[in-house]
Amino acid sequence: MSEENKTVNSEPNEATDNTSAKQTEKKVKKTKKDAELEKALAELESTKDLLLRTAAEFDNFKKRTEREKASIAEYAKCNIIKELLPIFDNADRALSAKGGDDYAKGLEMIIRQFAALPQKLSVNEVAAIGDTFDPNLHEAVMHVEDETLGENVIAEVLQKGYKFGDTVIRPAMVKVAN
């Protein structure tokens, strides 16, 4: 009987070894699956980060493009207005010259139309008598001594200046006091 016991006892040892080997194999497979899962999750997180960054870059690109378009439109308007200003100046000079009534009425109509144009296009004059001289907006072409005006005050506007938004289309030519 002792040989039978040995045979019987040896079988459970093989089964135990088999079970242990299967458990070890399952653990290795599980570890491999966990590693693959972690790798996939890391790749997913990386892809998600890339997607968010790309979306943010695209949003910034859209905003930059809109600003550039607005800047180009402003530049185009400024160039058109700059071309119209000499016409306005000449019509203003002609009005101040001596001429007939019909001549003066016609020029007045032209000047009224031109005078309304800057307002329609959101263009503002940049100089008036009594304003403080600003080298960014005004071009001083003459200097006068005048006790009634303070220092760096515009005494006379020789040629009107205009700006559109923050862009100076043409600086005003002015006579500055003191």
Secondary structure as the mmCIF struct_conf table of DSSP 4:
data_model
#
loop_
_struct_conf.conf_type_id
_struct_conf.id
_struct_conf.beg_label_comp_id
_struct_conf.beg_label_asym_id
_struct_conf.beg_label_seq_id
_struct_conf.end_label_comp_id
_struct_conf.end_label_asym_id
_struct_conf.end_label_seq_id
HELX_RH_AL_P HELX_RH_AL_P1 SER A 2 SER A 96
BEND BEND1 ALA A 97 ALA A 97
HELX_RH_AL_P HELX_RH_AL_P2 ASP A 101 LYS A 120
TURN_TY1_P TURN_TY1_P1 LEU A 121 SER A 122
STRN STRN1 VAL A 123 GLU A 125
TURN_TY1_P TURN_TY1_P2 ILE A 129 GLY A 130
HELX_LH_PP_P HELX_LH_PP_P1 ASP A 131 ASP A 131
STRN STRN2 THR A 132 THR A 132
HELX_LH_PP_P HELX_LH_PP_P2 PHE A 133 PHE A 133
TURN_TY1_P TURN_TY1_P3 PRO A 135 LEU A 137
STRN STRN3 HIS A 138 VAL A 144
TURN_TY1_P TURN_TY1_P4 GLU A 147 THR A 148
BEND BEND2 LEU A 149 LEU A 149
TURN_TY1_P TURN_TY1_P5 GLU A 151 ASN A 152
STRN STRN4 VAL A 153 GLN A 159
STRN STRN5 TYR A 162 PHE A 164
TURN_TY1_P TURN_TY1_P6 GLY A 165 ASP A 166
STRN STRN6 THR A 167 ARG A 170
HELX_LH_PP_P HELX_LH_PP_P3 PRO A 171 PRO A 171
STRN STRN7 ALA A 172 ALA A 177
#
